[in-house]
């Protein structure tokens, strides 16, 4: 074990009660290489429901916004201070406005460039030299573009050279000072790394990766068993809130771990020492640990894309619940009047990252008959009278708007399947090895497969393959405009002949 790495073994009981307080880098080492004093920590055999670590995504987003707002204040404040100093007045608004003209033009130029050149990135949170360089480059380009623009519109005379040059200099100094201070505060709050890394030791090469969580797969019951959804759900608890996952396993298990990681929606790597020995390209080199890993999966969406998709989900589901409340209330009443049973049908299904969640639907079958092992058929005797109508019109899916508000589902995404669902005589994941990859995003109320007509019972393996290909196409080509288009296209297939 590297001697210069500060390790801290955390008691199992402390995990459930973790807060957002500043903590030093945490490591979880289980096995023969830990001291006898800490061997008792092996009692910790399952990750808590909220994961091994708190999510850093929200904290990173807040840090990005703080840096961005800081830049805005520094740019406007610097030019304002220089303008007041140069013109010597606080009351002559016209003269102050002419001094501030440079700031008003530079600000949007700077923010546009900074958002795309890495000024606000993961590395920028803790590496002040990197982020300062990127910010100064964005500032310099903004100043150059301002001069070019002023030349073409012949407005150079309207800009004060003293205010422009001094304001740029003060802004650059302020940006660097702020980033040095911010990096120290962020390191104190996040630790040396602004991301959560998890190393799963599963029989492969042993190593210590600084500022990462380390667990042993065998002692925690973790395995790449794609035939067992319960095992996959267990693994998902450990992967919750992780930004990167690195698996060190035996050679014969690499393919299996790769397949599992592809369905997690998390940046995943499988250790492969040969790639380091031959200097292969397209691998991830962890120089601080002396190992390299083959990158086999990645987070499906970046932070801005995730935020846009989530805001879209909240806006659409919130509005739909308000507008469709009368329909939902009448449906609940008719279901209750028909046989006096429960209004909702709740079933455990597989969601994002292969994690279980409880899906909500209006009950359309007799109580106790809908276990998911048998798909509904055209003349299915289990379907009630009101159930046949709400299935045909897709009204039975409306309670899933609540799943969207809770964060279990999205408006658009791959449809979640019952665990016992079959295509022909095979379980879904037995038909196609890539099946688990469709769980890289939150499941949706509607999706690309549904608007293409791939709905209802899966009588043959081809029915599943058609859906899977559409789901993977959607995941790899996601865009917010695509989601909007699918929502509008769904209106054409609400009533369909395959809704049994």
C-alpha positions as CSV (number, residue, x, y, z in Angstrom):
1,X,0.0,0.0,0.0
2,X,1.4,3.5,-0.9
3,X,2.8,5.1,2.2
4,X,2.0,8.6,1.2
5,X,-1.7,8.0,1.0
6,X,-3.8,9.1,4.0
7,X,-6.3,6.3,4.7
8,X,-9.3,6.6,6.9
9,X,-11.4,3.5,7.8
10,X,-14.9,4.5,8.5
11,X,-17.2,2.6,10.8
12,X,-20.1,0.9,9.1
13,X,-22.6,2.6,11.4
14,X,-21.3,6.1,10.4
15,X,-22.3,5.6,6.8
16,X,-26.0,5.8,7.3
17,X,-25.7,9.0,9.3
18,X,-23.3,10.9,7.0
19,X,-23.9,14.6,6.5
20,X,-22.7,17.1,4.1
21,X,-19.9,18.2,6.4
22,X,-16.4,18.6,5.1
23,X,-14.6,15.2,5.3
24,X,-11.2,14.1,4.3
25,X,-10.8,11.5,1.5
26,X,-12.4,8.2,2.5
27,X,-11.2,4.7,1.7
28,X,-12.9,1.4,2.3
29,X,-10.3,-1.4,2.3
30,X,-11.6,-4.9,3.2
31,X,-9.4,-7.9,3.2
32,X,-6.1,-9.4,4.4
33,X,-4.1,-6.3,3.8
34,X,-5.8,-4.2,6.5
35,X,-4.8,-4.2,10.1
36,X,-6.4,-6.6,12.6
37,X,-7.8,-3.6,14.5
38,X,-9.9,-2.6,11.5
39,X,-10.9,-6.1,10.5
40,X,-14.2,-5.6,12.4
41,X,-15.2,-3.3,9.5
42,X,-15.8,-6.4,7.5
43,X,-19.2,-6.5,9.2
44,X,-20.3,-3.9,6.7
45,X,-21.6,-6.2,4.0
46,X,-24.1,-4.0,2.1
47,X,-24.2,-0.4,1.0
48,X,-26.9,1.7,2.6
49,X,-29.9,2.7,0.6
50,X,-28.4,6.1,-0.1
51,X,-25.1,4.7,-1.3
52,X,-21.6,4.7,0.1
53,X,-21.1,8.4,-0.4
54,X,-23.2,11.5,-0.7
55,X,-23.7,12.7,-4.3
56,X,-21.2,15.4,-5.3
57,X,-23.1,16.3,-8.5
58,X,-25.2,19.0,-6.8
59,X,-22.2,20.3,-4.9
60,X,-20.3,20.5,-8.2
61,X,-23.1,22.4,-9.9
62,X,-23.3,24.9,-7.0
63,X,-19.5,25.4,-7.3
64,X,-19.8,26.0,-11.1
65,X,-22.6,28.5,-10.5
66,X,-20.6,30.2,-7.8
67,X,-17.5,30.5,-10.1
68,X,-19.7,31.8,-12.9
69,X,-21.4,34.4,-10.7
70,X,-18.1,35.4,-9.3
71,X,-16.7,36.0,-12.8
72,X,-19.8,38.2,-13.6
73,X,-19.3,40.3,-10.4
74,X,-15.6,40.6,-11.0
75,X,-16.0,41.8,-14.7
76,X,-18.8,44.3,-13.9
77,X,-17.2,45.4,-10.6
78,X,-13.7,45.9,-12.1
79,X,-15.0,48.0,-15.0
80,X,-17.3,50.0,-12.7
81,X,-14.5,50.8,-10.3
82,X,-12.2,51.9,-13.1
83,X,-14.9,54.0,-14.7
84,X,-15.7,55.8,-11.5
85,X,-12.0,56.3,-10.8
86,X,-11.3,57.6,-14.4
87,X,-14.3,59.8,-14.8
88,X,-14.3,60.9,-11.2
89,X,-18.1,61.0,-10.7
90,X,-20.9,58.8,-9.4
91,X,-23.7,61.1,-10.6
92,X,-22.9,61.4,-14.3
93,X,-24.8,58.3,-15.5
94,X,-24.0,59.0,-19.2
95,X,-20.2,59.0,-18.6
96,X,-20.4,55.9,-16.4
97,X,-22.4,54.1,-19.1
98,X,-19.8,54.9,-21.7
99,X,-17.1,53.5,-19.4
100,X,-19.1,50.3,-18.8
101,X,-19.8,49.7,-22.4
102,X,-16.7,47.5,-22.7
103,X,-17.9,45.4,-19.8
104,X,-21.4,44.9,-21.3
105,X,-20.0,43.6,-24.5
106,X,-17.2,41.5,-23.0
107,X,-19.4,39.8,-20.4
108,X,-21.5,37.6,-22.8
109,X,-18.5,36.9,-25.0
110,X,-16.5,35.8,-22.0
111,X,-19.3,33.5,-20.6
112,X,-19.9,31.9,-24.0
113,X,-16.2,31.1,-24.5
114,X,-15.7,30.0,-20.8
115,X,-18.6,27.6,-20.9
116,X,-17.0,25.8,-23.9
117,X,-13.3,25.9,-23.1
118,X,-13.3,24.1,-19.8
119,X,-13.2,27.1,-17.5
120,X,-16.1,25.5,-15.6
121,X,-15.2,21.8,-15.5
122,X,-14.4,19.2,-12.9
123,X,-10.7,19.9,-13.0
124,X,-11.4,23.6,-12.6
125,X,-12.8,23.0,-9.2
126,X,-9.6,22.0,-7.5
127,X,-6.8,23.0,-10.0
128,X,-6.6,26.8,-9.8
129,X,-3.7,27.0,-12.3
130,X,-5.7,25.1,-14.9
131,X,-8.9,27.1,-14.4
132,X,-7.1,30.4,-14.2
133,X,-5.4,29.7,-17.5
134,X,-8.7,28.8,-19.1
135,X,-10.4,31.9,-17.7
136,X,-7.6,34.3,-18.8
137,X,-7.7,32.8,-22.3
138,X,-11.5,33.3,-22.4
139,X,-11.0,36.9,-21.2
140,X,-8.2,37.6,-23.8
141,X,-10.3,36.2,-26.6
142,X,-13.3,38.3,-25.5
143,X,-11.2,41.4,-25.5
144,X,-9.8,40.6,-29.0
145,X,-13.4,40.0,-30.3
146,X,-14.5,43.3,-28.8
147,X,-11.8,45.2,-30.5
148,X,-12.5,43.5,-33.8
149,X,-16.2,44.2,-33.4
150,X,-15.6,47.9,-32.6
151,X,-13.3,48.2,-35.6
152,X,-15.9,46.9,-38.0
153,X,-18.7,49.1,-36.6
154,X,-16.4,52.0,-36.4
155,X,-17.1,52.6,-32.7
156,X,-13.6,52.6,-31.3
157,X,-14.0,56.3,-30.4
158,X,-16.8,55.4,-28.1
159,X,-14.6,53.2,-26.0
160,X,-12.2,54.6,-23.4
161,X,-8.8,52.9,-23.9
162,X,-7.8,53.5,-20.3
163,X,-11.0,52.0,-18.9
164,X,-10.7,49.1,-21.4
165,X,-7.0,48.2,-20.6
166,X,-7.2,48.8,-16.8
167,X,-10.6,47.0,-16.6
168,X,-9.2,43.9,-18.4
169,X,-6.1,43.9,-16.1
170,X,-8.2,44.2,-12.9
171,X,-10.6,41.6,-14.1
172,X,-7.7,39.1,-14.9
173,X,-6.2,39.7,-11.4
174,X,-9.6,39.3,-9.7
175,X,-10.4,36.1,-11.6
176,X,-7.0,34.5,-10.6
177,X,-7.4,35.5,-6.9
178,X,-11.0,34.2,-6.8
179,X,-9.9,30.9,-8.3
180,X,-7.0,30.4,-5.8
181,X,-9.4,31.0,-2.9
182,X,-12.2,28.9,-4.4
183,X,-9.9,26.0,-5.0
184,X,-8.8,26.0,-1.4
185,X,-12.4,26.1,-0.2
186,X,-13.5,23.4,-2.6
187,X,-10.7,21.1,-1.6
188,X,-11.6,21.6,2.1
189,X,-15.3,20.8,1.3
190,X,-15.0,18.1,-1.4
191,X,-11.6,16.7,-0.5
192,X,-8.7,16.5,-3.0
193,X,-11.0,15.1,-5.7
194,X,-14.4,16.7,-6.7
195,X,-15.7,13.3,-7.9
196,X,-16.6,10.0,-6.2
197,X,-14.5,7.1,-7.4
198,X,-15.2,3.4,-6.5
199,X,-12.7,0.6,-6.9
200,X,-14.1,-2.9,-6.9
201,X,-11.5,-5.5,-6.2
202,X,-12.8,-8.7,-7.8
203,X,-9.7,-10.9,-8.1
204,X,-7.6,-8.8,-10.4
205,X,-4.4,-6.8,-9.8
206,X,-4.2,-5.1,-6.4
207,X,-3.6,-1.4,-6.2
208,X,-4.5,1.7,-4.1
209,X,-6.0,4.6,-6.0
210,X,-5.8,7.8,-3.9
211,X,-9.0,9.6,-3.0
212,X,-11.2,6.6,-3.9
213,X,-13.5,4.1,-2.2
214,X,-12.2,0.6,-2.2
215,X,-14.3,-2.6,-1.6
216,X,-13.8,-6.3,-2.2
217,X,-16.5,-7.8,-4.4
218,X,-16.6,-11.2,-2.7
219,X,-17.0,-9.9,0.8
220,X,-19.9,-7.7,-0.3
221,X,-21.7,-10.2,-2.5
222,X,-21.0,-8.3,-5.7
223,X,-20.9,-10.2,-9.0
224,X,-21.5,-9.5,-12.7
225,X,-24.4,-11.9,-12.9
226,X,-26.7,-10.7,-15.6
227,X,-29.0,-13.6,-15.0
228,X,-29.9,-12.3,-11.5
229,X,-31.7,-8.9,-11.3
230,X,-31.4,-9.0,-7.5
231,X,-27.6,-9.2,-7.7
232,X,-27.6,-6.3,-10.1
233,X,-29.9,-4.3,-7.8
234,X,-27.4,-5.0,-5.0
235,X,-24.5,-3.7,-7.1
236,X,-26.5,-0.6,-8.0
237,X,-26.6,0.4,-4.3
238,X,-22.8,0.5,-4.2
239,X,-22.7,2.5,-7.5
240,X,-25.2,5.1,-6.3
241,X,-23.7,8.6,-6.4
242,X,-20.5,7.3,-7.9
243,X,-19.0,9.3,-10.8
244,X,-16.4,6.6,-11.8
245,X,-16.2,2.9,-11.2
246,X,-13.1,0.8,-11.7
247,X,-13.2,-2.9,-11.5
248,X,-10.1,-5.0,-11.1
249,X,-11.1,-8.6,-11.9
250,X,-9.7,-11.8,-13.4
251,X,-9.2,-12.0,-17.1
252,X,-12.2,-14.3,-17.6
253,X,-14.5,-11.9,-15.8
254,X,-13.7,-8.8,-17.8
255,X,-16.4,-9.3,-20.4
256,X,-19.0,-9.9,-17.8
257,X,-18.1,-6.8,-15.7
258,X,-18.0,-4.8,-18.9
259,X,-21.5,-5.8,-19.8
260,X,-22.8,-5.0,-16.4
261,X,-21.1,-1.6,-16.3
262,X,-22.6,-0.6,-19.7
263,X,-26.0,-0.7,-18.1
264,X,-25.2,1.5,-15.1
265,X,-25.1,4.8,-16.8
266,X,-21.8,5.5,-14.9
267,X,-18.3,6.0,-16.3
268,X,-16.9,2.4,-15.9
269,X,-13.5,1.0,-16.4
270,X,-12.0,-2.5,-16.2
271,X,-8.4,-2.8,-15.2
272,X,-6.1,-4.2,-17.9
273,X,-2.4,-4.1,-17.1
274,X,-1.3,-5.2,-20.6
275,X,-2.6,-2.0,-22.0
276,X,-0.1,-0.1,-19.9
277,X,2.8,-2.3,-20.8
278,X,2.3,-1.8,-24.6
279,X,1.2,1.9,-24.3
280,X,-2.2,1.3,-25.9
281,X,-4.4,4.2,-26.9
282,X,-8.0,4.7,-25.8
283,X,-7.3,3.6,-22.2
284,X,-7.4,5.5,-19.0
285,X,-4.1,5.9,-17.3
286,X,-4.1,6.3,-13.5
287,X,-0.5,7.4,-13.0
288,X,-1.0,8.1,-9.3
289,X,-1.8,4.4,-8.8
290,X,0.5,3.0,-11.4
291,X,-2.3,1.2,-13.3
292,X,-4.3,1.6,-16.5
293,X,-7.8,0.6,-17.3
294,X,-9.8,0.0,-20.4
295,X,-12.8,2.4,-20.6
296,X,-15.8,0.3,-21.3
297,X,-18.7,2.6,-20.4
298,X,-19.5,6.3,-19.8
299,X,-22.2,8.4,-18.2
300,X,-24.9,8.8,-20.8
301,X,-25.5,12.5,-20.3
302,X,-23.4,15.4,-19.0
303,X,-24.5,17.6,-16.2
304,X,-26.2,20.2,-18.4
305,X,-28.0,17.6,-20.3
306,X,-29.1,15.8,-17.1
307,X,-30.3,19.1,-15.7
308,X,-32.2,20.0,-18.9
309,X,-33.9,16.6,-19.1
310,X,-34.9,16.7,-15.4
311,X,-36.3,20.2,-15.7
312,X,-38.3,19.0,-18.8
313,X,-39.6,16.0,-16.8
314,X,-40.7,18.2,-13.9
315,X,-42.4,20.8,-16.1
316,X,-44.3,18.2,-18.2
317,X,-45.3,15.9,-15.4
318,X,-46.4,18.8,-13.1
319,X,-48.5,20.3,-15.9
320,X,-49.9,17.0,-16.9
321,X,-51.0,16.1,-13.4
322,X,-52.9,19.3,-13.1
323,X,-54.6,19.1,-16.5
324,X,-55.3,15.3,-16.2
325,X,-56.5,15.3,-12.6
326,X,-60.2,15.0,-13.5
327,X,-59.5,12.0,-15.8
328,X,-57.4,10.3,-13.1
329,X,-60.0,10.9,-10.4
330,X,-62.8,9.4,-12.6
331,X,-60.6,6.4,-13.5
332,X,-59.9,5.8,-9.8
333,X,-63.6,6.0,-9.1
334,X,-64.6,3.5,-11.8
335,X,-61.9,1.0,-10.8
336,X,-63.2,1.1,-7.2
337,X,-66.8,0.8,-8.2
338,X,-66.2,-2.2,-10.4
339,X,-64.8,-4.7,-7.9
340,X,-63.9,-2.7,-4.8
341,X,-60.2,-3.5,-5.1
342,X,-57.2,-1.2,-4.9
343,X,-57.0,1.6,-7.4
344,X,-53.3,1.3,-8.1
345,X,-51.2,-1.6,-9.3
346,X,-47.7,-1.4,-7.9
347,X,-45.0,-3.6,-9.3
348,X,-41.2,-3.8,-8.8
349,X,-39.3,-3.1,-12.0
350,X,-35.7,-2.4,-13.1
351,X,-34.8,1.3,-13.4
352,X,-31.7,3.4,-14.1
353,X,-28.4,1.7,-13.3
354,X,-30.2,-1.7,-12.9
355,X,-31.8,-0.5,-9.6
356,X,-35.3,-1.6,-8.6
357,X,-38.1,0.8,-8.1
358,X,-41.9,0.5,-7.7
359,X,-43.9,1.5,-10.8
360,X,-47.4,2.9,-10.4
361,X,-50.3,2.1,-12.8
362,X,-54.0,2.1,-12.6
363,X,-55.1,-1.4,-11.8
364,X,-56.5,-3.0,-15.0
365,X,-56.6,-6.7,-13.9
366,X,-58.1,-8.7,-11.1
367,X,-56.3,-8.6,-7.8
368,X,-53.4,-11.0,-7.6
369,X,-53.3,-11.9,-11.3
370,X,-50.7,-9.5,-12.7
371,X,-47.3,-10.8,-11.5
372,X,-45.4,-10.1,-14.8
373,X,-44.7,-13.7,-15.6
374,X,-47.5,-13.8,-18.1
375,X,-48.0,-11.0,-20.7
376,X,-51.5,-9.9,-21.3
377,X,-53.2,-11.3,-24.4
378,X,-56.0,-10.0,-26.6
379,X,-58.7,-12.1,-24.9
380,X,-57.0,-12.1,-21.5
381,X,-59.7,-13.1,-18.9
382,X,-57.7,-11.3,-16.1
383,X,-58.5,-7.8,-17.5
384,X,-61.4,-6.0,-16.0
385,X,-64.0,-4.1,-18.0
386,X,-62.7,-0.7,-17.0
387,X,-59.2,-2.2,-17.3
388,X,-59.7,-3.0,-21.0
389,X,-60.6,0.6,-21.7
390,X,-57.8,2.2,-19.8
391,X,-55.2,-0.1,-21.3
392,X,-56.4,0.5,-24.8
393,X,-56.3,4.3,-24.3
394,X,-53.1,4.2,-22.2
395,X,-54.9,5.9,-19.3
396,X,-53.5,3.1,-17.0
397,X,-50.0,4.7,-17.4
398,X,-51.0,8.1,-16.0
399,X,-49.9,7.4,-12.4
400,X,-46.4,7.1,-13.6
401,X,-46.3,10.9,-13.7
402,X,-45.9,10.5,-9.9
403,X,-42.9,8.2,-10.6
404,X,-41.4,11.0,-12.7
405,X,-41.8,13.6,-10.0
406,X,-40.1,11.2,-7.5
407,X,-37.2,10.8,-9.9
408,X,-37.8,7.1,-10.5
409,X,-38.7,7.7,-14.2
410,X,-38.5,10.2,-17.0
411,X,-41.2,11.4,-19.4
412,X,-39.2,9.8,-22.3
413,X,-36.9,6.8,-22.0
414,X,-36.7,3.1,-22.4
415,X,-39.9,1.5,-20.9
416,X,-39.3,-0.4,-17.7
417,X,-40.1,-4.1,-17.9
418,X,-41.5,-6.6,-15.3
419,X,-38.8,-8.9,-14.1
420,X,-40.7,-12.0,-15.3
421,X,-41.4,-10.7,-18.8
422,X,-40.5,-13.1,-21.6
423,X,-40.0,-13.0,-25.3
424,X,-41.1,-16.3,-26.6
425,X,-39.9,-18.8,-23.9
426,X,-36.9,-16.7,-22.7
427,X,-36.5,-14.0,-20.2
428,X,-35.7,-10.7,-21.8
429,X,-32.1,-10.6,-20.7
430,X,-31.6,-14.1,-22.0
431,X,-32.5,-13.1,-25.5
432,X,-29.9,-10.3,-26.0
433,X,-26.8,-9.7,-24.0
434,X,-27.1,-5.9,-24.6
435,X,-30.4,-5.8,-22.8
436,X,-29.0,-4.4,-19.6
437,X,-27.4,-1.5,-21.5
438,X,-30.9,0.1,-21.9
439,X,-30.8,0.9,-18.2
440,X,-28.2,3.7,-18.7
441,X,-31.0,6.3,-18.5
442,X,-34.1,6.6,-16.3
443,X,-37.0,4.5,-17.8
444,X,-39.7,6.5,-19.5
445,X,-43.5,6.7,-19.7
446,X,-43.0,6.8,-23.4
447,X,-40.1,6.2,-25.7
448,X,-38.7,5.8,-29.2
449,X,-39.7,2.1,-29.3
450,X,-43.3,3.0,-28.4
451,X,-43.8,5.7,-31.0
452,X,-42.5,3.3,-33.6
453,X,-45.2,0.8,-32.7
454,X,-43.2,-1.6,-30.6
455,X,-45.8,-2.0,-27.8
456,X,-47.8,-4.7,-26.1
457,X,-47.0,-8.4,-25.7
458,X,-43.6,-9.7,-26.9
459,X,-44.7,-12.9,-28.6
460,X,-41.4,-13.5,-30.3
461,X,-37.7,-12.7,-29.6
462,X,-37.9,-10.4,-32.6
463,X,-40.4,-8.2,-30.8
464,X,-37.9,-7.7,-28.0
465,X,-35.0,-7.1,-30.4
466,X,-36.9,-4.4,-32.2
467,X,-37.6,-2.6,-28.9
468,X,-34.0,-3.0,-27.7
469,X,-32.5,-1.5,-30.9
470,X,-34.8,1.5,-30.6
471,X,-34.0,2.0,-26.9
472,X,-30.2,1.8,-27.6
473,X,-30.6,4.2,-30.5
474,X,-32.4,6.7,-28.2
475,X,-29.8,6.5,-25.5
476,X,-26.9,7.0,-27.8
477,X,-28.5,9.9,-29.7
478,X,-30.3,11.7,-26.9
479,X,-31.2,15.3,-27.2
480,X,-33.9,17.5,-25.5
481,X,-35.4,18.2,-28.9
482,X,-35.7,14.5,-29.5
483,X,-37.6,14.1,-26.2
484,X,-40.0,16.9,-27.2
485,X,-40.6,15.3,-30.6
486,X,-41.3,11.9,-29.0
487,X,-43.8,13.4,-26.6
488,X,-45.7,14.9,-29.5
489,X,-45.4,11.7,-31.5
490,X,-46.9,9.7,-28.6
491,X,-50.2,11.5,-29.1
492,X,-50.6,9.5,-32.3
493,X,-50.1,6.1,-30.6
494,X,-52.1,6.5,-27.4
495,X,-54.8,4.3,-28.8
496,X,-53.3,1.1,-30.3
497,X,-54.3,-2.4,-31.2
498,X,-51.5,-4.0,-29.2
499,X,-52.8,-2.7,-25.9
500,X,-54.4,-5.8,-24.5
